[in-house]
Amino acid sequence: MVTSLCSLHSPLTVSNAHSPTSNDLKTDLLHKFNSPFELQQAHAHLIKTNTPLSTLPLTRVGLVSALTPSFTYARQIFAHVNEPELVVWNYCLKSFVESDNPVNAILLFYRLRRFDVLPDTFTCSFVLKACTNELDLCNGKIIHGYVVKLGFTFNLVLQNMIVNLYAECGEIWDSRLLFEKMSQRDVVTWNIMITQLIKRGDIVEASELFRKMPERSVRSWTGMISGYVQCGKAKEAVELFMEMEEVGVRPNEVTVVAVLAACADLGALDLGRRVHEYSNQSGFRRNIRVCNTLIDMYVKCGYLEGARRVFIEMEERTVFTWSAMIQGLAIHGQAKEALTSFNKMIEIGIRPNGVTFIGLLHACSHMGWVVEGRRFFYSMTAEYGIVPQIEHYGCMVDVLSRAGFLQEAYEFIRNMPIKPNGVVWGALLGGCRVHKNIDLAEEASRQLGQLDPLNNGYHVVLSNIYAEAERWEDVARVRKLMRNLGVKKTPGWSSITVDGVVHEFVAGDETHPQAEKIFQMWEKLLDGMKLKGYIPNTSVVLLDIEEKEKEKFLYRHSEKLALTFGLMNTPLGTPIRIMKNLRVCEDCHAAFKLISEIVNREIVVRDRSRFHCFQAGCCSCGDYW
């Protein structure tokens, strides 16, 4: 060490302007030591030069010594400079908690206790955070005990952290018990409990707590709105947002993202546009997450041009932005533009991710591009090192099945390196229906019966395949199986929003206040359609009934009722947007093409898998869906 110290005072040969000077080396030694040994070197230098010990950065002394045998040596330094050592140790705890290895904070805490260093509220808060990060309930309970023993239960921050710790570690009922026993609570306490209940899917209990809150912050409202969206209750999310506006709470960026997600689920374009305008006025235009959600909202509301506009106006685009746009173009039948966007993305150096390829495979599926689909699927791994997930396999099976390559799709499933799920077999079953392959449909149905026996959709598809083949005994057998399993067919419905009010229709609906006028208007449309060569496609009515009854059944499909209502109640020339929970049938598809030409209106239908944009007698899907 003497040699080392002496060398610091030896003349240095300066070879160039960038060589370190003696002062630089001293500064590095005194302020950038990284080990107990280097600390000792710095200490020795201070003694030799008669420099005050307080020159040392004490927090660095603590960090390099905390978990080493030099712990007591660091304590001696703190004692000599008359520095309250707990301040330094608390800094070390904070640094450890924020590092990649928070468990070091827990280890340091126990070392402090072993040397009788008395913790304060800050000490406990840092260690509680470490326990939460590590999901370490065992040590968390010990720290909880210290909080009680040291009389820190008055500290609301610590109490909130303990409530959160128990919930994060899966002890939600212990967390709730602590919450109920707290003598005082602030808005943070309530937010923690509500957030934890939402995480566990208990939206009802979370809502009840929300209603009991004495005061609510923007975070309270946002958390509850987000919770409704996560639990599939988009309608409740929008209603709560409206209530938030009424009481005068200004939404933040996170609120905007949550409400836009709800609008996307509901197809609530008018509200989505209003939230978009508010977002711009509030300065959120540069927020990438807000912009990405806006793209998704416009896509899912059937307004592709709105999504394009947001995309073009963005100053910065991430892989998520490009992927959202590619996916949107795909489900709107704009496959060529989706592939062009992908090429542009690659050209500017943005590396695709797994979501990007899901969008590309959807584009290929909706257009019947089998060759391109195969190329994209295999290039994922070969060119970009992305391991295909179950979603990618499902998309590839869909590409092959829709195009009629059913045997190849079946072999593809059999050779998958991961176990196929219901979506994969369901894609094959859907292709079997389109191409009327009963044998493979039965095989897919057998697999689905084991994987997802209570999914009514798969039973219905098989029943329909039998019905199209007029195998009525098999239809009866499938329906009997559904009854025995307690599985009911999901009723089809269609909805349309007019003047901010959502109107929902089911097949044959006579309950709507304007039902009689809707039926009369439909008859007029029917006359015009027949003049253009419309013939009802009764083959889609899979019931063993008379032909006239089938036609009557066809004319009362929910999407036809929604469209007729929309034509009656919206201004001439404005687009009509309809949401349907099931696949659009062939007859409605043919009828909508003709009606779009007759009334000179754009008609956008969002079904369970894609969008159909009818305009001037054509559909964006190119009759391939």
N, C-alpha and C positions, 0 to 999 in steps of 0.2 A: 504493500500500500504506500510505503514511503517513496519508493521509486515512482509510483504512479503520481503521487502528489507533487514530487519534485519536478516531474516532467511537465506539469502544468506551467511551471515558471521558467522552463528552458526556452532559449531563443528558438523561434520557429522560422523555417525557410519558406518564404512566400513564393510559390511557383507561378501563380496567376492571380488575377483580381478576384476570383471566386473562392480562393482558399480560405478556410475558417481561421479567424484570428484567435489570440489567447482569450480575449474577452468572450468571444462566441462559445468557446469550449467551457469556460467558467459558467456562462449562462445555462448551457445545456446541462452541465453537471448539477447546478443548483436547482434548476426548475423542471428538468425533464428526466429525472431518474426513474427507472422502471422496475427496480428490484431492491430488496433490503441491502444487498451488497453495494449498489450504486448510492443508496441513501447514506450508508456508512462513509463512503468516499466523500460525499458532499459535506457530511458532518465534520469529518476530519479537516477538510479544506477550510471550513468556517473557524474551527479552533485555531488552525495554523495562522490564519489571516486576521484573527481577533475580530471576526465579523459576528454580529448578534445572531443568535439561533433563530430569532423570529423571522430572519430572511427566508428561511425554508417555507415553501408552500405546504402548510400543515395538512390540507385535505389530501395532497399527494402522498404525504407521509403516511396518513391513515390508509389510503387505498393500497399502497404497496406492502403494508405490514399487517393488514387486518386479519388475514387468514394464514399467516405464517408464524414461525416461532419468534419473529421479531415484534410481535404484538406488544409485549411488555416494554421493549426498547422504545417503540413509538409513544407509549404512555409516559415514559420518562421525559421524552422531548416535550410533550404537551405540558407536563408539570413544570418544566424549567421556564417555559415561555408564559406561564400563568394563563393558559388558554383553557376555557371550559371544554374538556375533552368530548363531552356528549355532543356538542355542536359539530365537531369533526366526524364523530362516528355516525351521527345522523346523516351527514352528507354522504358518507360511504354507503350507508344502507340505501339511500335514495339512488345512488349510482348503480348499485348491484341490482336493485329492483328493475331499473330501466335497461339493464343489460340483457344479453342473451341467456344468462344463467341466474335467474332471480333467487334460486335456492341459496346462493351465497349470502343473501341478506338474512336468511333464517339461520345459517351457520354463524354469522357474525353476531346475531342477537344472543345466541346461547353462549358465545364466548364472552360477551359483555356481562351477562348474568353471572358467569363463572368467576369473573374478576370483580363482582359486586359493583359494576357500573349501573346506576339506577336509571331505568328508561323513563322517558317522558311521553307525552301524547304523540309527538312526532315520531319517536322511535316505534311506538306501537302501530302507528298508521302505515309506516313503510313496511313493517314485517307482515301486517295483515294483507297488504297489497301483494306481497310476494307469495303468501299462502294462497291467495285467490288466483294469481297467475298460474301457480303450480297445481291448483285444485287440491291442495294439501289440507284436508279438513282436520286431520289429527293434530298437526302443529297449530292450525288455526284455532282449535278449541283451547289449546294451551295459552295462546296469546289472549284469547277471550278471557281466560281465567286471570291473567295478569291485569287486564283492563279493569276487571271487577276488584281484584285484590288491591290494586294501587289507587282505587277511588277515582278512576277516569270515566265512570259511567255517565258523568255529567256532559261529556264531550259528544256532541251530536254527530260529528264527522266520524268518530270511531264507531258509534252505535250503527250508523248507516253502513259502514264498511263491514261490520260483523253480520248484519242482516243480509247483505249482498254475498258475503263469503259462504254462508250456509246454503243459500239458494244456488249459487254457482256450483257448489259441490254436490248438488242433488238433494239436499235436505230442505225441501221447500216448506215442509210443515213446521220444522224447527224455526226456519226463517220467519214464517208467518206468525208463530207464537211469540218470537222476540218482537216483531212489529207490533203486535197487539199489546204487549206489556210495556212498550216504551211510554214514558211519562210525557215526553214531548216528541213531536215529529215536524219536520219541515217538508217543503215540496219535494226535496231530493229523496227523502224517505219513501214518500208515496210513489214517486217515479220508479224507484228501485223495485218495489214490491210489484207494481203493475207490469213493469218490463219482464220480470222473472216469471210471472204468471203467463204472460203472452208467450214467452219462450217455450213453455211447457204445454201450449195449446189451450190453456184454460181462459179463453177469451171472455166467457160469461162472468167469471169471478173478477177478472181484470176490469171489465166494464162496470161492475158493481162498485169496486173500489174507486174507480175514476169518478163516479157520480158522488161518492162520499167526500171527495177531496175538498178541504176548506178553501184552497186556492190552487190555481193551475198555472203552470208556466207554458211557454210555447212548446217546450220539450214534452210536457204532459200530453198536450193535444196531439203532437206529432207521433209520440210513441203509441197512442191508442189508435190513431188513424193507420199507422203502419201495421199494427197488430191485426186490425180488421182485414187489411189487404193480404197479409201472410196467411190468415185463416180462411181465405176465400170468401170474405164478406165485403166485397167491393161496394155494394150498395150502402151498407152501414158506414163504411169509410167516408163515402161522399156526403152522407147525411151529417156526420160528425164534423166534417170540414165546413159545411154550410153553417152549422151551429157555432163553430169557431169564429167564422167571419162575423156572425151576428153579434157576438160578445166583444168584438173589436180586437182580437188577438191577431197580430200580423204573422203570417206564415214565414218560415225561413226556407233555406234551400232544401233541407231534409223533408220538410212538410210538402213542398212542391213536388219532390220526387215521389213521395208516397201517394199523393192525390193523383198525379199523372198516371201512376201504375193502376190505381183504381179506375180511372177513366178508360184506360186501355182495356181492362177486363170487362167493363160495362159497354164499351163502344160509345161512351159519352163524349162525343166530339165537341159539342158546344161548350161544355164546362172545361174540357181540355184546352180549347182555344183561349178561354178567359184566363185560365191559370198560366198559359204561355204568355199572354199579354202582361199579366201581373209580374211574371218572372223577369221579363225584359225591363219593365219599369223599376223593378227592385235591384237591378244590376246583376242578375244571375246569368246573363247571357254568356259569360265566359266560363261558367261552371260546366265542366265536361259531363259530369254525371247527370245534371239537369238536362243538358242537350241530348245525351244518349237516351234518356227516358222520354223526352219529347219525340224523338224519332220513333221509338217503340210505340208510343201512344198514337201518333198519327197513322202509323202502319196498321195497328190493330183496330183503329176506328175507320179504316177504309179510305183514308185520305193520303194517298201515296205522295201527291204533289207537296203536301205540307211537310212530310218527312224529308223529301228531297231538298226543300228550301232550308230547313234547319241544318241539314248536312252540309249544304253549300256554304252557308253563312258561318259555319264554325271555323275559328281561327286555328284550332288545334284538334286533331282527330287521333284517337287511339285505336288499337286493334278492336276494342269493344264497339267503337263507333262504326267502323267499317263492317264489322260482323253483323251489327243490328241492321245496317242498310242493306247488306247482301241478303239477309234473311227476309227483310221486308219486301224486297224486289222479288224474291223467290215465291213467296206465298201470294203475291199479287200477279203471278204469271209473267213477270218480266225477267225471264231466265237469261236472255242475252245480255241485258243490262247488268244483271247480277254478276255474270262471268266477266264482263268488261270492268266492273268495279273491282273485282278480285285482282285482275291483271294490273290495274292502276295502283292498287294497294301494294302489290309486290314490287312494282317499278320504283315506288318512292321509299322502299326499304322497310316497310312494316311487315313483320313476320306474323303469319296467320296462327290462330290457335284452334283448339278443337271445335269451338262454337262456329268459327268461320266455315269449317268444312261441313258442319251440319246444315248451314245455309246453302252451301254449294250443292250438297246432295239433295236437298229439298228442291232446288231449282231444276236439277236433272230429273228428279222424280215427277215433278209437275209437267214436264215437257216430253217425257219419254226418251230422254237422252241417256241411253244405257252405256254407250261407249265412253262418253264423258264422265258418267257416274263412276264407272270402274276406274278410270284414270285418276280421278280425284281421290277415290278411296285408297288406292294403293300408293299414291304420291304422298299421302299424309305421313306415312312412316319413311318411305324411301327418300323423300326430299326434305321433310321438315322434322323428322324424328318424333312425330306425334303418335302415340299408341292409341289405336281406335278403342273407344269405349262402347258400351252397349247401345247408346244412342246412334252411333255411327253405323253399327251393324244393322240396327232397325231401319235406318234410312236406306242402306244399300239393299236390303231385302225388299223394301218398298219400291225402289227404282226397278229392280228386276221383276217384281210381281205385277206392278201396274202395266209394264210393257209386255207381259205375257211370257216371260222367261221363268215359268213357275218351277220347272224341274231344277234349273240352275239355282233358283232361290232356295229351294229345299236342300240341295246339296251344300249350298253356302251356309245354311243354318247348321247342318249336321257337322260341318268342319270348323265351326266357330271355336276359338280357343277359350272362350268364356261361355258360361251356361246361358242359353237364350231365355229371355223373359217373355211375358205376355205380349208386350208391344211387338217384339220380333215375329212371334207366331201370328199375331193379329194382322201384321202387314201381309203375310203370306195368305191368310184367310181372306183378306180384302181383295187381293189379286185373284184368288180362286173364284170369288163371286163375279168379278168383272168378266173373267174368261171362262166361267161356268165349268170349272174343274172340280167335280164332286169328290173324287178319290183323295186328292191332296187337301181339299177342304175338310174332309173327315179326319185326316191325320192331324192337321193343324188344330182342329177342334178337340181332338183327344189330348193333345199336349196342353191346350189352354184349360181343359177341364181339370188337369192336375195343378197347373200354375195359378189359375185365377177362376175358380169354379163359380164364384158369385158375380162375375162381371156379366151383366145382362146383354151387353153389346155383342159379344161373341156368339152367344146362343141365338140372338136375333139374326145375325148374319147367316149362320148355318141354316136356320129355319127358312130364311129368304131364298137361299140357294136351292133348298129342296122345293120351295114353292114355285120358283121359276122353272124348275124341271117337272112341275106338277106331281111331285111325289108327296101327296097329301098325308099319307100314313106316317112318313118320316117327319113331316111338319108337326103332326099331332104328338109324335113321340118326343120331339124336342120341347114342345110347349108343356107337355106333362112333366118332363124332367125339370123345367124351370119352376113349375108349381111345387114340385116336391122339394126343390132346393130353397123355395121361398124367394126366387128371383123374379122381379117384375120388369117388364119392358119400360125403358125410360121414355116418357111421353115427349113427342116432338113439340117444340114451341119456336115461335119467331117473335122478335120484338123490333119496334121502330120508335125513335124518339122524335116527337113533334113539339116545338115550343117548350123544350125542357122537360116534357112529360114522357115517360116511357110507357108505351102501349104494348102489351103482350098478347099474343094470339096462340091458340092451339088448334089442331085440325078440327074443322066443323064447328068452330066457336060461334055460338049464338048469344053469348052473354055481353058482348060489347055494346055500349049505348047506341053505336051507329051500325049495328049488325045488319039491319034491313037495307040501309043505304049502301053498305059495302057489297051485299049480294046483288043489288040492282046494278051497281057500277061494274061489277064483275061480268054480268051478262052482256053489257055493252062492249066491254073489252073483248069478250069471247067472240062476239059477232065480227069485230074487226080482225081478230086473229084468224078466224075461219076463212075470211076473204083472202088472207095471205097464205092459205094452205095448211093451217093448223089442224092436226088430227090428234085427239087425246091418246096418249101412250098408256093404255090401261094395263100394260104388262107390269108396270111398277106397283100396281095394287095387288099385293100378294095374298088375296083372299079368294076363297072358292064361292064367288057370288056372280050374279048376272052382270052383263057388260054395262047396262045402263046404270046400275048401282055403282059400278067401278068408276064410271065417268063422274057421277055425282060426288063420290068420295074424293076423286082427284081435284075437283074444282074447289074443295074446301080445305086444301092443304094450308098449313099455317102461314107459309111464306107468301102465298097468293093473297091471303086475307090482309097480311101486313102491307103488301105492296099496294093493294087497292085502297086501303085506308090512307096510305101515304100520298097517293095520287090525288085523293079527295081533299087532303088537308095541308098541302104544301104549295108554295107559289110555283107557277109554271116555270119550267126551265131549270129548277134547282135539283141537284142530285138527291136520290133517295137511297138511304143506307139502312140495311136490314141485317139483323143478327139472327142466326139459326143455330140451335144446339146440336143438330144432326146434319148428316150429309144432304145436300140438295138433290132431289130426285131428278131423273132424266126429263120427266114431263114439265116440271117447274122450270128447269133450265131452258128447255125449248120455248116455253111460253114467255119467259122473261126476255129472251132475245127478240121475239116478235114485238112484245109490248114496248121495249126500249125504242124500237123504230117507229111504232104507231104514235106514241106520245112524245117522241123526241126528247127523252130524258135519260140521264145516266143513272143506272141502277146498280148499286154495289151491295153484294150479299156476302156476309162473312159466315161461313159454315164451320164445322168443327175442325177443319184442317187447312182451309185456304180461303182466298177471296175470289169472287167472280165479279168482274166489272162488265156489265152489259151496256153496250152503246151502239146505236145505229144498226141493230140487228146482229151484232157479234158479241162474243164473250172473250175476255182476256185469257181464259184458259185454253182457247183454241179447241174446245169440246173434248179436252183430254183431262179428266179428273177422277 
